[in-house]
Amino acid sequence: MLELAGTIALASGLLFLSAAFSGLNIGLMMVRPEELSRKAARGDEIAQKVYHYRKNGNFLIVCVLLGNVSVISMLTLVLDSIAGGVIAGIMTTLLVTAFGEILPQSLFSRRGYRLTRYFFWLLDFMFVVLWPIAYPVSKLLDRWIGEDLPALYSHEELAHMVQDHARHSMSTIDQDESRIISGALQFSRKIAGDIATPLEYVTAVALDDEIDAAMLSRIKREGHSRLPVYRKGGQFVGILYVKDILGRELPAPVSHVYRDKLYDIPASACLDTALSRFIQTRSHLFLVKDADDHTIGVLTLEDVIEEIIKREIEDEHDEEVAI
C-alpha cells in the first residue's frame, strides 16, 4: 500500500513537472524579447528575469522540450508499474493531455510570463543540467532557422493596435489619446500639397491696400489670425498679423503694418518635415510651391497639428476677431 502511494505521488510530481514545462513553453515564447526589454527598462523585476531566459529563444525551447519529453517518458514508466501495457499508455495520454497540456497552456496563455516567476528554480536547474545537449542543438537551430526576429509593424498596424487597445475596457489609453497617436503615426506619410489650402481659397491682401473699416470687417468675418500679403503681379511678400491691426487708428497702409518674413515649402515635403521647419523658423504660415516654383497654396501650423490630433482646432485669435 505504501509502495502504491509512493508511486502515485511520484506520478503526480512528474505530471506537475510536465504541466510546468508545457506552461513555460507557451508562457515564455508568446512574449517577444523586445517587449520584455522595454518592461525591464522600466524597472519590472519579473521582466528582467524572464528576459534573461527568453533572449536565447532556441536554447530555451530545447531545454523546455527536452525536460518535458524526459518527465513524460518517466511518467509512462511509473504508470506502467501500476497498470502495465496498453492501459499505462492510455492513462499517460489522457493525464498528459488534460493536466500536462490543456490546463497549463490555458493558464499560462492568459497570465502570460508572470506565472513563470514561480518556476525560475526549475529553469535554472534545467539550464545547468541540459546545457551540454541543449547548447549545441540551439546553436545548430540558430544557424539553420535563425535567431528570433524583432516584431516590426507598419504605421497602419501600429495605429490599429492602438485603436484596439483603446477600445478595451481595461485600457489606460482613452479615445482622445488613441486618436492623437494614430494621427501622429500617419501624418508623416502625407505631404504639404495634400492638406494645403489652394490659392483660390486663400484670403490675402495687397501691399498697396489700406486697412479700413471694410477690410477689418472682412478679416473678422474670415476669422484668420494672419493673412498673406502680395504686391501687384501676384508675388507674395509677407504676412499681415491681425493682432497688429487691432487698436490701430484706421485707415492704415498695409505696407506699414505687415511683416516681410515669409517662408515657402515644396508641395512634396512630408508633414513631419513641415512641422520641423515651422519649429525652426518660428513661423505659422508657409507658401506651398510646386516643382516649377509656382505658389499653389498656403500651409499653416494649425493645418499640420489638425492632421495629428484629427480634429479642427480653433484659431488662436478666433474669439478676438469674430463678429
C-alpha positions as CSV (number, residue, x, y, z in Angstrom):
1,M,0.0,0.0,0.0
2,L,2.8,2.4,0.9
3,E,4.6,1.4,-2.3
4,L,1.4,2.3,-4.3
5,A,1.0,5.6,-2.5
6,G,4.7,6.4,-3.3
7,T,4.2,5.5,-6.9
8,I,1.1,7.7,-7.2
9,A,2.9,10.6,-5.5
10,L,5.9,10.2,-7.9
11,A,3.5,10.1,-10.9
12,S,1.7,13.2,-9.6
13,G,5.1,15.0,-9.3
14,L,6.1,14.1,-12.8
15,L,2.7,15.2,-14.2
16,F,3.2,18.5,-12.4
17,L,6.6,18.9,-14.0
18,S,5.1,18.1,-17.4
19,A,2.5,20.8,-16.8
20,A,5.1,23.2,-15.8
21,F,7.2,22.6,-18.9
22,S,4.2,22.9,-21.1
23,G,3.1,26.1,-19.5
24,L,6.6,27.6,-19.5
25,N,6.8,26.8,-23.2
26,I,3.8,28.9,-24.1
27,G,4.2,31.5,-21.3
28,L,7.8,32.4,-22.3
29,M,7.6,32.0,-26.1
30,M,4.4,34.1,-26.5
31,V,6.1,37.2,-25.3
32,R,8.6,39.0,-27.5
33,P,12.1,39.7,-26.2
34,E,11.8,43.4,-27.2
35,E,8.6,43.7,-25.1
36,L,10.4,42.2,-22.1
37,S,13.3,44.5,-22.7
38,R,11.0,47.6,-22.6
39,K,9.3,46.4,-19.4
40,A,12.7,45.6,-17.9
41,A,14.0,49.0,-18.7
42,R,11.0,50.5,-16.8
43,G,12.0,48.6,-13.7
44,D,9.8,45.4,-14.0
45,E,11.9,42.9,-12.0
46,I,9.9,39.9,-13.3
47,A,10.5,41.0,-16.9
48,Q,14.2,41.5,-16.2
49,K,14.5,37.8,-15.0
50,V,12.3,36.5,-17.8
51,Y,14.3,38.4,-20.4
52,H,17.4,36.5,-19.1
53,Y,15.8,33.3,-20.2
54,R,13.9,34.5,-23.3
55,K,16.7,36.3,-25.1
56,N,18.1,33.0,-26.3
57,G,14.9,31.6,-27.7
58,N,16.2,28.4,-29.3
59,F,18.2,27.4,-26.2
60,L,15.0,27.9,-24.1
61,I,12.9,25.8,-26.4
62,V,15.4,22.9,-26.5
63,C,15.7,22.9,-22.7
64,V,11.9,23.0,-22.1
65,L,11.1,20.4,-24.7
66,L,13.8,18.0,-23.5
67,G,12.7,18.5,-20.0
68,N,9.0,17.8,-20.9
69,V,9.9,14.7,-23.0
70,S,12.0,13.3,-20.2
71,V,9.3,13.6,-17.5
72,I,6.6,12.2,-19.8
73,S,8.9,9.2,-20.5
74,M,9.4,8.7,-16.8
75,L,5.7,9.1,-16.1
76,T,5.0,6.3,-18.7
77,L,7.4,4.0,-16.9
78,V,5.9,4.8,-13.5
79,L,2.3,4.2,-14.7
80,D,3.4,1.0,-16.4
81,S,4.4,-0.3,-12.9
82,I,0.9,0.3,-11.7
83,A,-1.3,-0.7,-14.7
84,G,1.1,-2.1,-17.3
85,G,0.9,-2.2,-21.1
86,V,-1.8,-0.5,-23.1
87,I,-3.6,0.8,-20.0
88,A,-0.5,2.7,-18.9
89,G,-0.2,4.2,-22.3
90,I,-3.8,5.3,-22.3
91,M,-3.5,6.7,-18.8
92,T,-0.4,8.7,-19.7
93,T,-2.0,10.1,-22.8
94,L,-5.2,11.2,-21.0
95,L,-3.3,12.7,-18.0
96,V,-0.7,14.5,-20.0
97,T,-3.3,15.8,-22.5
98,A,-5.7,17.1,-19.8
99,F,-3.3,18.2,-17.0
100,G,0.0,18.4,-18.7
101,E,-1.0,20.3,-21.8
102,I,-4.6,21.8,-22.0
103,L,-4.8,23.1,-18.4
104,P,-1.3,24.7,-18.0
105,Q,-1.3,26.2,-21.5
106,S,-4.7,27.7,-20.9
107,L,-3.5,29.2,-17.6
108,F,-0.1,30.5,-19.0
109,S,-1.7,31.9,-22.1
110,R,-3.9,34.1,-20.0
111,R,-1.5,35.0,-17.3
112,G,1.5,35.5,-19.6
113,Y,5.0,35.5,-18.4
114,R,4.0,36.5,-14.8
115,L,3.3,32.9,-13.9
116,T,6.8,31.9,-14.9
117,R,8.3,33.6,-11.8
118,Y,7.2,30.5,-9.7
119,F,9.3,28.3,-11.9
120,F,12.6,30.2,-12.1
121,W,14.2,27.5,-10.0
122,L,13.1,24.8,-12.5
123,L,14.5,26.8,-15.4
124,D,17.8,27.4,-13.7
125,F,18.1,23.7,-12.9
126,M,17.3,22.6,-16.4
127,F,19.6,25.1,-18.0
128,V,22.5,23.7,-16.0
129,V,21.7,20.0,-16.4
130,L,20.8,20.1,-20.1
131,W,23.4,22.6,-21.2
132,P,25.8,20.0,-22.7
133,I,23.0,18.8,-25.0
134,A,20.8,21.9,-25.4
135,Y,23.5,24.4,-26.2
136,P,25.0,22.8,-29.3
137,V,21.5,21.9,-30.5
138,S,20.3,25.5,-30.1
139,K,23.4,26.8,-32.0
140,L,22.5,24.5,-34.9
141,L,19.0,25.9,-34.8
142,D,20.3,29.4,-34.8
143,R,22.3,28.6,-37.9
144,W,19.6,26.7,-39.8
145,I,16.5,28.6,-38.7
146,G,17.9,31.8,-37.4
147,E,17.5,33.7,-34.1
148,D,14.3,35.5,-33.1
149,L,13.5,38.3,-35.4
150,P,12.1,41.5,-33.8
151,A,8.4,42.2,-34.3
152,L,8.2,45.1,-36.7
153,Y,4.9,46.8,-37.5
154,S,3.8,49.2,-40.2
155,H,2.3,52.6,-39.4
156,E,-1.2,51.2,-40.2
157,E,-0.7,48.2,-38.0
158,L,0.5,50.3,-35.1
159,A,-2.4,52.6,-35.5
160,H,-4.9,49.7,-35.5
161,M,-3.1,48.2,-32.4
162,V,-3.5,51.5,-30.5
163,Q,-7.2,51.8,-31.5
164,D,-7.9,48.2,-30.5
165,H,-6.1,48.8,-27.2
166,A,-8.1,51.9,-26.5
167,R,-11.4,50.1,-27.1
168,H,-10.6,47.5,-24.4
169,S,-12.4,48.2,-21.1
170,M,-9.1,47.8,-19.1
171,S,-7.1,50.1,-21.3
172,T,-5.3,53.1,-19.8
173,I,-5.4,54.8,-23.2
174,D,-8.5,56.9,-23.8
175,Q,-10.1,57.6,-27.2
176,D,-8.5,61.1,-27.5
177,E,-5.0,59.7,-26.9
178,S,-5.7,56.9,-29.4
179,R,-6.8,59.4,-32.0
180,I,-3.7,61.6,-31.4
181,I,-1.3,58.6,-31.5
182,S,-2.9,57.3,-34.7
183,G,-2.7,60.8,-36.3
184,A,1.0,61.1,-35.3
185,L,1.7,57.8,-36.9
186,Q,0.0,58.6,-40.1
187,F,0.7,62.3,-40.7
188,S,4.3,61.9,-41.7
189,R,3.1,59.9,-44.7
190,K,1.2,62.9,-46.1
191,I,2.8,65.8,-47.9
192,A,2.2,69.5,-47.7
193,G,0.4,69.6,-51.0
194,D,-2.2,67.2,-49.6
195,I,-3.5,69.5,-46.9
196,A,-2.5,73.0,-48.1
197,T,-5.4,75.5,-48.8
198,P,-5.5,76.0,-52.5
199,L,-4.6,79.5,-53.6
200,E,-8.0,80.3,-54.9
201,Y,-9.5,79.8,-51.4
202,V,-6.8,81.9,-49.6
203,T,-7.7,85.3,-48.2
204,A,-4.9,87.7,-48.9
205,V,-4.3,91.5,-49.0
206,A,-2.4,93.6,-51.4
207,L,0.7,95.5,-50.3
208,D,-0.7,98.8,-51.5
209,D,-4.1,98.4,-49.9
210,E,-5.2,100.4,-46.9
211,I,-6.7,98.8,-43.9
212,D,-10.0,100.4,-43.4
213,A,-13.2,99.5,-41.6
214,A,-14.4,97.4,-44.6
215,M,-11.2,95.4,-44.7
216,L,-11.2,94.9,-41.0
217,S,-14.8,93.7,-41.2
218,R,-13.8,91.2,-43.9
219,I,-10.9,90.0,-41.8
220,K,-13.2,89.5,-38.8
221,R,-15.6,87.6,-41.0
222,E,-12.9,85.2,-42.3
223,G,-11.7,84.6,-38.7
224,H,-8.0,84.2,-39.5
225,S,-5.1,85.4,-37.3
226,R,-2.7,86.1,-40.2
227,L,-3.1,86.9,-43.9
228,P,-0.5,86.6,-46.8
229,V,0.4,90.0,-48.4
230,Y,1.1,90.2,-52.1
231,R,2.3,93.0,-54.4
232,K,1.0,93.7,-57.9
233,G,1.8,90.8,-60.2
234,G,0.8,88.3,-57.6
235,Q,4.1,87.9,-55.8
236,F,3.7,87.2,-52.1
237,V,6.0,89.4,-49.9
238,G,5.0,89.0,-46.3
239,I,2.3,88.4,-43.7
240,L,-0.3,90.7,-42.1
241,Y,-1.0,89.7,-38.5
242,V,-4.5,90.6,-37.2
243,K,-3.1,91.4,-33.8
244,D,-1.0,94.2,-35.4
245,I,-4.2,95.8,-36.8
246,L,-6.3,95.8,-33.6
247,G,-6.1,99.0,-31.7
248,R,-4.6,100.9,-34.6
249,E,-6.0,104.1,-36.0
250,L,-7.7,103.4,-39.3
251,P,-7.2,103.7,-42.2
252,A,-3.6,102.4,-42.2
253,P,-1.5,101.3,-45.1
254,V,-0.8,97.5,-45.3
255,S,2.8,98.4,-46.1
256,H,3.2,100.0,-42.7
257,V,1.8,97.0,-40.7
258,Y,2.8,93.8,-42.5
259,R,5.9,91.8,-41.7
260,D,8.2,90.8,-44.5
261,K,9.3,87.4,-43.2
262,L,7.6,84.8,-45.4
263,Y,8.8,81.3,-46.0
264,D,7.9,78.7,-48.5
265,I,8.0,74.9,-48.6
266,P,7.8,72.4,-51.5
267,A,4.4,70.7,-52.1
268,S,6.2,67.4,-51.9
269,A,7.6,67.9,-48.4
270,C,6.4,65.4,-45.8
271,L,4.3,66.9,-43.0
272,D,6.9,65.9,-40.4
273,T,9.5,67.9,-42.4
274,A,7.0,70.8,-42.5
275,L,6.5,70.6,-38.7
276,S,10.3,70.7,-38.2
277,R,10.5,73.8,-40.4
278,F,7.7,75.5,-38.5
279,I,9.6,75.0,-35.3
280,Q,12.9,76.1,-36.8
281,T,11.6,79.3,-38.4
282,R,9.1,80.1,-35.6
283,S,6.6,80.8,-38.4
284,H,2.9,79.8,-38.6
285,L,2.4,80.1,-42.3
286,F,4.2,78.8,-45.4
287,L,3.6,79.3,-49.1
288,V,3.4,75.9,-50.8
289,K,5.2,75.7,-54.1
290,D,5.1,73.1,-56.9
291,A,8.1,71.7,-58.8
292,D,8.1,74.7,-61.1
293,D,8.3,77.1,-58.1
294,H,4.8,78.3,-58.6
295,T,2.8,79.1,-55.4
296,I,-0.2,76.7,-55.3
297,G,-1.5,77.3,-51.8
298,V,-0.9,78.1,-48.2
299,L,0.0,75.7,-45.3
300,T,-0.4,76.8,-41.7
301,L,0.9,75.2,-38.5
302,E,-2.7,74.7,-37.5
303,D,-3.2,72.5,-40.6
304,V,-0.3,70.2,-39.6
305,I,-1.5,70.0,-35.9
306,E,-5.0,69.2,-37.1
307,E,-3.6,66.2,-39.0
308,I,-2.0,64.9,-35.8
309,I,-5.0,65.4,-33.5
310,K,-7.5,64.6,-36.2
311,R,-9.7,67.5,-35.2
312,E,-10.2,71.1,-36.3
313,I,-8.7,73.5,-33.8
314,E,-9.9,77.0,-33.1
315,D,-7.5,79.7,-34.3
316,E,-5.7,81.4,-31.5
317,H,-7.5,84.7,-32.4
318,D,-10.9,83.4,-33.5
319,E,-12.7,84.8,-30.5
320,E,-10.8,88.1,-30.6
321,V,-11.7,88.8,-34.2
322,A,-15.1,87.1,-34.6
323,I,-18.1,89.3,-35.1
